[in-house]
């Protein structure tokens, strides 16, 4: 595999993992904050979490999906073949 192809693949894989971790952290924070708000009967906390964490979570999920989509095209031949 050429060095350039290997480098691009490694960068894409690192971006895939990084965007996944950002998405997972934001979504977990959103759900945990809303759960605390429901258990503590604090509707302001539930509303705050939705107002401040929903759009960043969705954005991170979209970026994660796009990086994964592009990464599928950059995968070296033979690595993703199932048989």
MARPATI-581956 format. One record per atom (N, C-alpha, C): residue number from 1; residue in three letters; atom name; y, z, x. Coordinates in steps of 0.05 Angstrom, whole numbers, plus 5000, padded with zeros to 4 digits. Example, Ala and Ser with C-alpha at 12.3 -4.5 7.8 and 13.67 -1.06 7.14 Angstrom:
2
@n = 1&res = ala&atom = N&Y = 4886&Z = 5156&X = 5264 $
@n = 1&res = ala&atom = CA&Y = 4910&Z = 5156&X = 5246 $
@n = 1&res = ala&atom = C&Y = 4934&Z = 5156&X = 5264 $
@n = 2&res = ser&atom = N&Y = 4955&Z = 5142&X = 5257 $
@n = 2&res = ser&atom = CA&Y = 4979&Z = 5143&X = 5273 $
@n = 2&res = ser&atom = C&Y = 5001&Z = 5157&X = 5258 $
END
This chain:
83
@n = 1&res = unk&atom = N&Y = 4977&Z = 5000&X = 5017 $
@n = 1&res = unk&atom = CA&Y = 5000&Z = 5000&X = 5000 $
@n = 1&res = unk&atom = C&Y = 5025&Z = 5000&X = 5018 $
@n = 2&res = unk&atom = N&Y = 5044&Z = 4983&X = 5013 $
@n = 2&res = unk&atom = CA&Y = 5068&Z = 4982&X = 5029 $
@n = 2&res = unk&atom = C&Y = 5083&Z = 5008&X = 5027 $
@n = 3&res = unk&atom = N&Y = 5098&Z = 5014&X = 5049 $
@n = 3&res = unk&atom = CA&Y = 5113&Z = 5039&X = 5050 $
@n = 3&res = unk&atom = C&Y = 5134&Z = 5041&X = 5028 $
@n = 4&res = unk&atom = N&Y = 5148&Z = 5019&X = 5022 $
@n = 4&res = unk&atom = CA&Y = 5168&Z = 5020&X = 5001 $
@n = 4&res = unk&atom = C&Y = 5156&Z = 5026&X = 4974 $
@n = 5&res = unk&atom = N&Y = 5133&Z = 5014&X = 4968 $
@n = 5&res = unk&atom = CA&Y = 5120&Z = 5019&X = 4942 $
@n = 5&res = unk&atom = C&Y = 5110&Z = 5048&X = 4941 $
@n = 6&res = unk&atom = N&Y = 5100&Z = 5059&X = 4962 $
@n = 6&res = unk&atom = CA&Y = 5091&Z = 5086&X = 4963 $
@n = 6&res = unk&atom = C&Y = 5114&Z = 5106&X = 4959 $
@n = 7&res = unk&atom = N&Y = 5137&Z = 5099&X = 4972 $
@n = 7&res = unk&atom = CA&Y = 5161&Z = 5116&X = 4969 $
@n = 7&res = unk&atom = C&Y = 5171&Z = 5116&X = 4940 $
@n = 8&res = unk&atom = N&Y = 5173&Z = 5093&X = 4928 $
@n = 8&res = unk&atom = CA&Y = 5183&Z = 5091&X = 4901 $
@n = 8&res = unk&atom = C&Y = 5164&Z = 5106&X = 4882 $
@n = 9&res = unk&atom = N&Y = 5138&Z = 5103&X = 4886 $
@n = 9&res = unk&atom = CA&Y = 5118&Z = 5117&X = 4870 $
@n = 9&res = unk&atom = C&Y = 5121&Z = 5147&X = 4873 $
@n = 10&res = unk&atom = N&Y = 5125&Z = 5157&X = 4897 $
@n = 10&res = unk&atom = CA&Y = 5128&Z = 5186&X = 4902 $
@n = 10&res = unk&atom = C&Y = 5153&Z = 5197&X = 4889 $
@n = 11&res = unk&atom = N&Y = 5175&Z = 5181&X = 4891 $
@n = 11&res = unk&atom = CA&Y = 5200&Z = 5190&X = 4879 $
@n = 11&res = unk&atom = C&Y = 5197&Z = 5191&X = 4848 $
@n = 12&res = unk&atom = N&Y = 5184&Z = 5171&X = 4837 $
@n = 12&res = unk&atom = CA&Y = 5180&Z = 5170&X = 4808 $
@n = 12&res = unk&atom = C&Y = 5162&Z = 5194&X = 4799 $
@n = 13&res = unk&atom = N&Y = 5142&Z = 5200&X = 4814 $
@n = 13&res = unk&atom = CA&Y = 5125&Z = 5222&X = 4807 $
@n = 13&res = unk&atom = C&Y = 5140&Z = 5248&X = 4809 $
@n = 14&res = unk&atom = N&Y = 5157&Z = 5252&X = 4829 $
@n = 14&res = unk&atom = CA&Y = 5173&Z = 5276&X = 4832 $
@n = 14&res = unk&atom = C&Y = 5192&Z = 5278&X = 4808 $
@n = 15&res = unk&atom = N&Y = 5205&Z = 5256&X = 4800 $
@n = 15&res = unk&atom = CA&Y = 5223&Z = 5256&X = 4777 $
@n = 15&res = unk&atom = C&Y = 5208&Z = 5263&X = 4752 $
@n = 16&res = unk&atom = N&Y = 5183&Z = 5253&X = 4749 $
@n = 16&res = unk&atom = CA&Y = 5167&Z = 5258&X = 4726 $
@n = 16&res = unk&atom = C&Y = 5162&Z = 5288&X = 4723 $
@n = 17&res = unk&atom = N&Y = 5154&Z = 5301&X = 4745 $
@n = 17&res = unk&atom = CA&Y = 5148&Z = 5329&X = 4745 $
@n = 17&res = unk&atom = C&Y = 5173&Z = 5345&X = 4739 $
@n = 18&res = unk&atom = N&Y = 5195&Z = 5338&X = 4753 $
@n = 18&res = unk&atom = CA&Y = 5220&Z = 5352&X = 4749 $
@n = 18&res = unk&atom = C&Y = 5231&Z = 5350&X = 4721 $
@n = 19&res = unk&atom = N&Y = 5230&Z = 5326&X = 4709 $
@n = 19&res = unk&atom = CA&Y = 5240&Z = 5324&X = 4682 $
@n = 19&res = unk&atom = C&Y = 5222&Z = 5338&X = 4662 $
@n = 20&res = unk&atom = N&Y = 5196&Z = 5338&X = 4667 $
@n = 20&res = unk&atom = CA&Y = 5178&Z = 5353&X = 4650 $
@n = 20&res = unk&atom = C&Y = 5184&Z = 5383&X = 4651 $
@n = 21&res = unk&atom = N&Y = 5189&Z = 5393&X = 4675 $
@n = 21&res = unk&atom = CA&Y = 5195&Z = 5422&X = 4677 $
@n = 21&res = unk&atom = C&Y = 5221&Z = 5429&X = 4664 $
@n = 22&res = unk&atom = N&Y = 5241&Z = 5412&X = 4666 $
@n = 22&res = unk&atom = CA&Y = 5267&Z = 5417&X = 4652 $
@n = 22&res = unk&atom = C&Y = 5263&Z = 5417&X = 4622 $
@n = 23&res = unk&atom = N&Y = 5249&Z = 5397&X = 4612 $
@n = 23&res = unk&atom = CA&Y = 5243&Z = 5395&X = 4583 $
@n = 23&res = unk&atom = C&Y = 5228&Z = 5419&X = 4574 $
@n = 24&res = unk&atom = N&Y = 5207&Z = 5427&X = 4588 $
@n = 24&res = unk&atom = CA&Y = 5191&Z = 5450&X = 4581 $
@n = 24&res = unk&atom = C&Y = 5207&Z = 5476&X = 4581 $
@n = 25&res = unk&atom = N&Y = 5224&Z = 5479&X = 4600 $
@n = 25&res = unk&atom = CA&Y = 5240&Z = 5504&X = 4602 $
@n = 25&res = unk&atom = C&Y = 5260&Z = 5505&X = 4578 $
@n = 26&res = unk&atom = N&Y = 5274&Z = 5482&X = 4573 $
@n = 26&res = unk&atom = CA&Y = 5293&Z = 5482&X = 4551 $
@n = 26&res = unk&atom = C&Y = 5279&Z = 5486&X = 4524 $
@n = 27&res = unk&atom = N&Y = 5257&Z = 5473&X = 4519 $
@n = 27&res = unk&atom = CA&Y = 5243&Z = 5476&X = 4494 $
@n = 27&res = unk&atom = C&Y = 5232&Z = 5504&X = 4490 $
@n = 28&res = unk&atom = N&Y = 5222&Z = 5516&X = 4512 $
@n = 28&res = unk&atom = CA&Y = 5212&Z = 5543&X = 4510 $
@n = 28&res = unk&atom = C&Y = 5234&Z = 5563&X = 4505 $
@n = 29&res = unk&atom = N&Y = 5257&Z = 5558&X = 4518 $
@n = 29&res = unk&atom = CA&Y = 5280&Z = 5576&X = 4513 $
@n = 29&res = unk&atom = C&Y = 5290&Z = 5573&X = 4484 $
@n = 30&res = unk&atom = N&Y = 5290&Z = 5549&X = 4473 $
@n = 30&res = unk&atom = CA&Y = 5298&Z = 5545&X = 4445 $
@n = 30&res = unk&atom = C&Y = 5279&Z = 5560&X = 4426 $
@n = 31&res = unk&atom = N&Y = 5253&Z = 5556&X = 4429 $
@n = 31&res = unk&atom = CA&Y = 5234&Z = 5569&X = 4411 $
@n = 31&res = unk&atom = C&Y = 5234&Z = 5599&X = 4414 $
@n = 32&res = unk&atom = N&Y = 5235&Z = 5608&X = 4439 $
@n = 32&res = unk&atom = CA&Y = 5235&Z = 5637&X = 4444 $
@n = 32&res = unk&atom = C&Y = 5260&Z = 5650&X = 4432 $
@n = 33&res = unk&atom = N&Y = 5283&Z = 5638&X = 4436 $
@n = 33&res = unk&atom = CA&Y = 5308&Z = 5649&X = 4425 $
@n = 33&res = unk&atom = C&Y = 5307&Z = 5649&X = 4394 $
@n = 34&res = unk&atom = N&Y = 5297&Z = 5628&X = 4382 $
@n = 34&res = unk&atom = CA&Y = 5295&Z = 5628&X = 4353 $
@n = 34&res = unk&atom = C&Y = 5275&Z = 5648&X = 4343 $
@n = 35&res = unk&atom = N&Y = 5253&Z = 5651&X = 4358 $
@n = 35&res = unk&atom = CA&Y = 5233&Z = 5671&X = 4350 $
@n = 35&res = unk&atom = C&Y = 5244&Z = 5699&X = 4351 $
@n = 36&res = unk&atom = N&Y = 5259&Z = 5705&X = 4372 $
@n = 36&res = unk&atom = CA&Y = 5272&Z = 5731&X = 4374 $
@n = 36&res = unk&atom = C&Y = 5292&Z = 5735&X = 4351 $
@n = 37&res = unk&atom = N&Y = 5307&Z = 5714&X = 4344 $
@n = 37&res = unk&atom = CA&Y = 5326&Z = 5716&X = 4322 $
@n = 37&res = unk&atom = C&Y = 5312&Z = 5721&X = 4296 $
@n = 38&res = unk&atom = N&Y = 5289&Z = 5708&X = 4291 $
@n = 38&res = unk&atom = CA&Y = 5274&Z = 5712&X = 4266 $
@n = 38&res = unk&atom = C&Y = 5263&Z = 5740&X = 4265 $
@n = 39&res = unk&atom = N&Y = 5250&Z = 5749&X = 4287 $
@n = 39&res = unk&atom = CA&Y = 5238&Z = 5776&X = 4287 $
@n = 39&res = unk&atom = C&Y = 5260&Z = 5798&X = 4284 $
@n = 40&res = unk&atom = N&Y = 5282&Z = 5794&X = 4297 $
@n = 40&res = unk&atom = CA&Y = 5304&Z = 5813&X = 4296 $
@n = 40&res = unk&atom = C&Y = 5322&Z = 5810&X = 4272 $
@n = 41&res = unk&atom = N&Y = 5315&Z = 5790&X = 4255 $
@n = 41&res = unk&atom = CA&Y = 5331&Z = 5784&X = 4231 $
@n = 41&res = unk&atom = C&Y = 5360&Z = 5779&X = 4238 $
@n = 42&res = unk&atom = N&Y = 5365&Z = 5763&X = 4258 $
@n = 42&res = unk&atom = CA&Y = 5392&Z = 5756&X = 4267 $
@n = 42&res = unk&atom = C&Y = 5395&Z = 5725&X = 4263 $
@n = 43&res = unk&atom = N&Y = 5404&Z = 5716&X = 4240 $
@n = 43&res = unk&atom = CA&Y = 5407&Z = 5687&X = 4236 $
@n = 43&res = unk&atom = C&Y = 5427&Z = 5674&X = 4254 $
@n = 44&res = unk&atom = N&Y = 5446&Z = 5690&X = 4265 $
@n = 44&res = unk&atom = CA&Y = 5465&Z = 5679&X = 4283 $
@n = 44&res = unk&atom = C&Y = 5452&Z = 5670&X = 4309 $
@n = 45&res = unk&atom = N&Y = 5432&Z = 5685&X = 4318 $
@n = 45&res = unk&atom = CA&Y = 5417&Z = 5678&X = 4342 $
@n = 45&res = unk&atom = C&Y = 5401&Z = 5652&X = 4338 $
@n = 46&res = unk&atom = N&Y = 5389&Z = 5649&X = 4315 $
@n = 46&res = unk&atom = CA&Y = 5374&Z = 5624&X = 4309 $
@n = 46&res = unk&atom = C&Y = 5393&Z = 5600&X = 4308 $
@n = 47&res = unk&atom = N&Y = 5416&Z = 5604&X = 4295 $
@n = 47&res = unk&atom = CA&Y = 5436&Z = 5583&X = 4294 $
@n = 47&res = unk&atom = C&Y = 5447&Z = 5576&X = 4321 $
@n = 48&res = unk&atom = N&Y = 5453&Z = 5597&X = 4337 $
@n = 48&res = unk&atom = CA&Y = 5463&Z = 5592&X = 4364 $
@n = 48&res = unk&atom = C&Y = 5444&Z = 5576&X = 4381 $
@n = 49&res = unk&atom = N&Y = 5418&Z = 5583&X = 4380 $
@n = 49&res = unk&atom = CA&Y = 5398&Z = 5569&X = 4395 $
@n = 49&res = unk&atom = C&Y = 5396&Z = 5540&X = 4387 $
@n = 50&res = unk&atom = N&Y = 5397&Z = 5535&X = 4361 $
@n = 50&res = unk&atom = CA&Y = 5396&Z = 5507&X = 4352 $
@n = 50&res = unk&atom = C&Y = 5421&Z = 5492&X = 4360 $
@n = 51&res = unk&atom = N&Y = 5444&Z = 5505&X = 4358 $
@n = 51&res = unk&atom = CA&Y = 5469&Z = 5491&X = 4365 $
@n = 51&res = unk&atom = C&Y = 5471&Z = 5485&X = 4395 $
@n = 52&res = unk&atom = N&Y = 5461&Z = 5502&X = 4412 $
@n = 52&res = unk&atom = CA&Y = 5465&Z = 5500&X = 4441 $
@n = 52&res = unk&atom = C&Y = 5441&Z = 5489&X = 4456 $
@n = 53&res = unk&atom = N&Y = 5417&Z = 5491&X = 4445 $
@n = 53&res = unk&atom = CA&Y = 5393&Z = 5483&X = 4461 $
@n = 53&res = unk&atom = C&Y = 5378&Z = 5459&X = 4449 $
@n = 54&res = unk&atom = N&Y = 5383&Z = 5452&X = 4424 $
@n = 54&res = unk&atom = CA&Y = 5368&Z = 5430&X = 4412 $
@n = 54&res = unk&atom = C&Y = 5374&Z = 5403&X = 4424 $
@n = 55&res = unk&atom = N&Y = 5399&Z = 5396&X = 4426 $
@n = 55&res = unk&atom = CA&Y = 5406&Z = 5369&X = 4438 $
@n = 55&res = unk&atom = C&Y = 5398&Z = 5367&X = 4467 $
@n = 56&res = unk&atom = N&Y = 5403&Z = 5388&X = 4484 $
@n = 56&res = unk&atom = CA&Y = 5394&Z = 5385&X = 4512 $
@n = 56&res = unk&atom = C&Y = 5363&Z = 5383&X = 4514 $
@n = 57&res = unk&atom = N&Y = 5349&Z = 5397&X = 4496 $
@n = 57&res = unk&atom = CA&Y = 5319&Z = 5395&X = 4496 $
@n = 57&res = unk&atom = C&Y = 5310&Z = 5367&X = 4489 $
@n = 58&res = unk&atom = N&Y = 5322&Z = 5355&X = 4468 $
@n = 58&res = unk&atom = CA&Y = 5314&Z = 5328&X = 4460 $
@n = 58&res = unk&atom = C&Y = 5322&Z = 5308&X = 4482 $
@n = 59&res = unk&atom = N&Y = 5345&Z = 5311&X = 4494 $
@n = 59&res = unk&atom = CA&Y = 5354&Z = 5293&X = 4515 $
@n = 59&res = unk&atom = C&Y = 5334&Z = 5295&X = 4539 $
@n = 60&res = unk&atom = N&Y = 5327&Z = 5319&X = 4546 $
@n = 60&res = unk&atom = CA&Y = 5308&Z = 5322&X = 4568 $
@n = 60&res = unk&atom = C&Y = 5281&Z = 5310&X = 4562 $
@n = 61&res = unk&atom = N&Y = 5272&Z = 5312&X = 4537 $
@n = 61&res = unk&atom = CA&Y = 5247&Z = 5300&X = 4528 $
@n = 61&res = unk&atom = C&Y = 5248&Z = 5270&X = 4529 $
@n = 62&res = unk&atom = N&Y = 5271&Z = 5258&X = 4521 $
@n = 62&res = unk&atom = CA&Y = 5274&Z = 5229&X = 4522 $
@n = 62&res = unk&atom = C&Y = 5274&Z = 5219&X = 4551 $
@n = 63&res = unk&atom = N&Y = 5289&Z = 5233&X = 4569 $
@n = 63&res = unk&atom = CA&Y = 5289&Z = 5226&X = 4597 $
@n = 63&res = unk&atom = C&Y = 5261&Z = 5228&X = 4609 $
@n = 64&res = unk&atom = N&Y = 5247&Z = 5249&X = 4602 $
@n = 64&res = unk&atom = CA&Y = 5220&Z = 5253&X = 4611 $
@n = 64&res = unk&atom = C&Y = 5202&Z = 5229&X = 4603 $
@n = 65&res = unk&atom = N&Y = 5204&Z = 5221&X = 4578 $
@n = 65&res = unk&atom = CA&Y = 5189&Z = 5199&X = 4568 $
@n = 65&res = unk&atom = C&Y = 5196&Z = 5173&X = 4581 $
@n = 66&res = unk&atom = N&Y = 5221&Z = 5168&X = 4586 $
@n = 66&res = unk&atom = CA&Y = 5230&Z = 5143&X = 4600 $
@n = 66&res = unk&atom = C&Y = 5220&Z = 5143&X = 4628 $
@n = 67&res = unk&atom = N&Y = 5222&Z = 5165&X = 4642 $
@n = 67&res = unk&atom = CA&Y = 5212&Z = 5166&X = 4670 $
@n = 67&res = unk&atom = C&Y = 5181&Z = 5161&X = 4670 $
@n = 68&res = unk&atom = N&Y = 5167&Z = 5172&X = 4651 $
@n = 68&res = unk&atom = CA&Y = 5138&Z = 5167&X = 4649 $
@n = 68&res = unk&atom = C&Y = 5132&Z = 5138&X = 4643 $
@n = 69&res = unk&atom = N&Y = 5148&Z = 5126&X = 4626 $
@n = 69&res = unk&atom = CA&Y = 5144&Z = 5098&X = 4619 $
@n = 69&res = unk&atom = C&Y = 5149&Z = 5080&X = 4644 $
@n = 70&res = unk&atom = N&Y = 5171&Z = 5084&X = 4658 $
@n = 70&res = unk&atom = CA&Y = 5177&Z = 5069&X = 4682 $
@n = 70&res = unk&atom = C&Y = 5156&Z = 5074&X = 4703 $
@n = 71&res = unk&atom = N&Y = 5147&Z = 5099&X = 4705 $
@n = 71&res = unk&atom = CA&Y = 5127&Z = 5106&X = 4725 $
@n = 71&res = unk&atom = C&Y = 5101&Z = 5091&X = 4721 $
@n = 72&res = unk&atom = N&Y = 5095&Z = 5085&X = 4696 $
@n = 72&res = unk&atom = CA&Y = 5070&Z = 5070&X = 4690 $
@n = 72&res = unk&atom = C&Y = 5071&Z = 5042&X = 4702 $
@n = 73&res = unk&atom = N&Y = 5095&Z = 5030&X = 4703 $
@n = 73&res = unk&atom = CA&Y = 5098&Z = 5004&X = 4715 $
@n = 73&res = unk&atom = C&Y = 5098&Z = 5005&X = 4745 $
@n = 74&res = unk&atom = N&Y = 5105&Z = 5027&X = 4757 $
@n = 74&res = unk&atom = CA&Y = 5107&Z = 5030&X = 4786 $
@n = 74&res = unk&atom = C&Y = 5081&Z = 5040&X = 4798 $
@n = 75&res = unk&atom = N&Y = 5061&Z = 5047&X = 4782 $
@n = 75&res = unk&atom = CA&Y = 5036&Z = 5057&X = 4792 $
@n = 75&res = unk&atom = C&Y = 5022&Z = 5036&X = 4808 $
@n = 76&res = unk&atom = N&Y = 5013&Z = 5043&X = 4832 $
@n = 76&res = unk&atom = CA&Y = 4999&Z = 5023&X = 4848 $
@n = 76&res = unk&atom = C&Y = 4974&Z = 5013&X = 4834 $
@n = 77&res = unk&atom = N&Y = 4966&Z = 4989&X = 4839 $
@n = 77&res = unk&atom = CA&Y = 4943&Z = 4977&X = 4825 $
@n = 77&res = unk&atom = C&Y = 4918&Z = 4992&X = 4833 $
@n = 78&res = unk&atom = N&Y = 4901&Z = 4996&X = 4813 $
@n = 78&res = unk&atom = CA&Y = 4876&Z = 5010&X = 4817 $
@n = 78&res = unk&atom = C&Y = 4877&Z = 5040&X = 4813 $
@n = 79&res = unk&atom = N&Y = 4901&Z = 5052&X = 4814 $
@n = 79&res = unk&atom = CA&Y = 4903&Z = 5081&X = 4811 $
@n = 79&res = unk&atom = C&Y = 4899&Z = 5090&X = 4782 $
@n = 80&res = unk&atom = N&Y = 4908&Z = 5075&X = 4763 $
@n = 80&res = unk&atom = CA&Y = 4907&Z = 5083&X = 4735 $
@n = 80&res = unk&atom = C&Y = 4885&Z = 5069&X = 4719 $
@n = 81&res = unk&atom = N&Y = 4869&Z = 5052&X = 4733 $
@n = 81&res = unk&atom = CA&Y = 4848&Z = 5037&X = 4719 $
@n = 81&res = unk&atom = C&Y = 4826&Z = 5056&X = 4711 $
@n = 82&res = unk&atom = N&Y = 4816&Z = 5053&X = 4686 $
@n = 82&res = unk&atom = CA&Y = 4794&Z = 5070&X = 4676 $
@n = 82&res = unk&atom = C&Y = 4767&Z = 5059&X = 4681 $
@n = 83&res = unk&atom = N&Y = 4765&Z = 5035&X = 4690 $
@n = 83&res = unk&atom = CA&Y = 4739&Z = 5025&X = 4695 $
@n = 83&res = unk&atom = C&Y = 4737&Z = 4997&X = 4687 $
END
